[in-house]
Amino acid sequence: MSVPARLGYEIVSSGKPGVKKTVVFLHGILGSLKNWKQPARRLIGMFPHYQALLVDHRGHGQSEPGRPPHTLAACAFDVRALLQSLHLQVDVLCGHSFGGKIALEVVKQGLEENSRTGRSQGAVFTELPRQTWVFDSLPTPVDRHKAIGENSVWDVIEKLGQVPLPQRSKEKLVSFLITEKQIPPAIAHWLMTSLKNVPPDSTHPASEIEGRPGSRGGYVWAFDLDVIRALFEAYTCACYYDVMSSPGLSLHDARIDFIRAGKNEAWTPDVLARFGALQAGGQGQVKLHCLEQAGHWIHVDDLEGVLRLLAPTFLPPL
């Protein structure tokens, strides 16, 4: 594996003394660690003997782009390298959407390492997350036709590349995204959380959406669109059924739970049937839950439901 990207991160802690177990949150494409601050704070309030590590993926937020190739494997390697540098062992790993597949890739890499080292006498196994939560992310490849439709993620990524930046006004920028680029208002407002303000200098002449010349400096995207294009393509192709059916999960006492959004039509009868077969034929290591009234942003639509499902999988204090 190549040199990992240096990732931006934030730790949410209760401030109480004592050894902490760690829960990690991985955001979706075009997002940032900011998206999961509120759920993290709620969870640490409920379980003060835990701390939450919130991570920006490569090319997002405060993280550097990293070296190509930009793949899910590279993102998972970045996360694992960060954990190692911080001397943290993840107990609960949570990933939403794109971040859900990164979480599965983290588990996959651990299983593969253990499979290789397990052939050696006295081998030291890689510790897997005891509990992995995948939030509204199918473990299957994404239909490319649906992924490139109007207002799909791919469509939004391409439209963002057409916006003149920097911009001095968030209000004008969000209006431009809605009226000129036909990006849905909820997504346009959400994208305002992924801006950063660059200082005036000769490399960042500001643009005015109305066409008037602006002062230098202003708001730019906090993500790297070239990296994001590559990552999203990798995301649409990835499949993790092999991880979900791996005997290594029970061998290392690791669980993977999925939460699907009831309003997300991507969860087809075929996918649900595959989950049913896995649950029936497995040893209880994989389980699918549903929040019927939630859309894709389950932590926004039904945070109480998310917390209710997560809570029993957190360990009591020592």
MOHUCOR-V85273 format. One record per residue. RES is the residue in one small letter. OMEGA is omega in whole degrees, -180 to 180 (none if undefined). NEAR is the number of other ideal C-beta (glycine too) atoms within 12 Angstrom. Layout:
RES:OMEGA:NEAR
RES:OMEGA:NEAR
//
This chain:
m:-178:20
s:178:17
v:-178:14
p:173:27
a:174:36
r:-173:23
l:169:39
g:-179:28
y:175:36
e:178:28
i:176:27
v:-176:31
s:178:27
s:-177:23
g:179:13
k:-177:15
p:177:9
g:178:14
v:-178:16
k:164:30
k:-172:32
t:170:38
v:-177:45
v:177:45
f:179:48
l:-175:54
h:180:46
g:-179:42
i:-178:48
l:-178:42
g:178:42
s:179:38
l:179:37
k:-176:30
n:-174:37
w:180:42
k:-177:24
q:177:24
p:180:36
a:180:39
r:179:28
r:-178:26
l:-180:39
i:173:33
g:179:20
m:-176:23
f:-175:31
p:176:23
h:173:25
y:166:40
q:-179:33
a:174:41
l:178:40
l:-170:42
v:166:51
d:176:42
h:175:58
r:-179:45
g:-179:40
h:171:44
g:-177:37
q:-178:24
s:175:37
e:-178:23
p:-176:32
g:-180:33
r:174:20
p:4:19
p:180:19
h:-174:33
t:175:31
l:178:42
a:179:30
a:179:34
c:180:50
a:178:47
f:176:33
d:-177:42
v:-179:47
r:178:37
a:177:27
l:179:36
l:180:32
q:-179:17
s:179:15
l:-179:21
h:-180:12
l:171:29
q:-177:24
v:175:40
d:179:31
v:-179:39
l:-177:45
c:178:51
g:-180:48
h:174:42
s:176:38
f:179:43
g:176:43
g:178:43
k:174:44
i:177:48
a:178:48
l:178:47
e:175:42
v:178:43
v:-180:44
k:-179:37
q:177:33
g:178:38
l:-180:36
e:178:24
e:180:26
n:177:26
s:180:23
r:-176:16
t:-179:17
g:179:20
r:-178:11
s:179:12
q:180:7
g:-177:8
a:175:13
v:-175:12
f:172:22
t:179:27
e:176:24
l:169:37
p:179:43
r:-178:28
q:175:35
t:177:47
w:179:47
v:-174:45
f:176:51
d:176:40
s:179:44
l:179:39
p:-175:37
t:169:27
p:179:22
v:177:30
d:-176:19
r:-180:16
h:179:12
k:-177:20
a:-177:26
i:180:20
g:180:15
e:180:17
n:169:23
s:178:24
v:-179:35
w:179:29
d:179:22
v:179:35
i:-180:36
e:179:22
k:179:27
l:178:34
g:-179:20
q:-177:19
v:177:30
p:-178:28
l:1:31
p:175:30
q:-178:33
r:-172:29
s:174:23
k:-177:24
e:179:17
k:179:27
l:-179:35
v:176:29
s:179:21
f:180:30
l:-177:33
i:-172:24
t:-176:15
e:-177:18
k:178:28
q:173:17
i:-178:32
p:-177:22
p:-178:17
a:180:19
i:-180:31
a:179:31
h:178:20
w:-180:26
l:178:35
m:176:30
t:-179:28
s:175:37
l:170:32
k:-177:27
n:180:20
v:-179:23
p:178:16
p:171:16
d:-173:13
s:-178:10
t:-178:13
h:174:23
p:-176:21
a:177:29
s:173:27
e:-178:21
i:180:29
e:179:16
g:179:10
r:179:13
p:-179:12
g:174:23
s:-179:19
r:-178:18
g:-180:22
g:-176:30
y:173:32
v:177:28
w:177:36
a:178:32
f:180:39
d:-173:31
l:178:29
d:177:20
v:-178:34
i:177:37
r:-180:27
a:-179:28
l:-178:46
f:176:39
e:178:26
a:179:30
y:-176:41
t:-176:30
c:-170:20
a:177:31
c:-174:24
y:176:38
y:180:22
d:177:21
v:-177:36
m:-180:38
s:-177:26
s:175:28
p:179:19
g:179:30
l:180:34
s:179:19
l:-178:17
h:176:26
d:-180:16
a:-180:38
r:173:29
i:177:49
d:177:37
f:169:42
i:177:41
r:175:38
a:-178:34
g:-179:23
k:179:19
n:-175:28
e:178:17
a:177:28
w:-175:29
t:176:17
p:179:11
d:179:14
v:-180:27
l:178:22
a:179:14
r:176:26
f:179:31
g:179:16
a:179:17
l:-179:28
q:-179:23
a:-176:15
g:-177:15
g:-179:23
q:177:20
g:-178:16
q:-179:30
v:-180:35
k:178:28
l:177:33
h:179:30
c:170:25
l:-167:32
e:-174:17
q:-176:15
a:168:28
g:-173:24
h:178:33
w:-172:29
i:-178:41
h:174:39
v:-176:28
d:-176:23
d:-180:28
l:180:24
e:178:20
g:178:26
v:-179:36
l:179:28
r:179:18
l:-177:31
l:-169:36
a:-177:23
p:-178:18
t:175:31
f:-177:26
l:175:18
p:177:13
p:-180:14
l:none:9
//
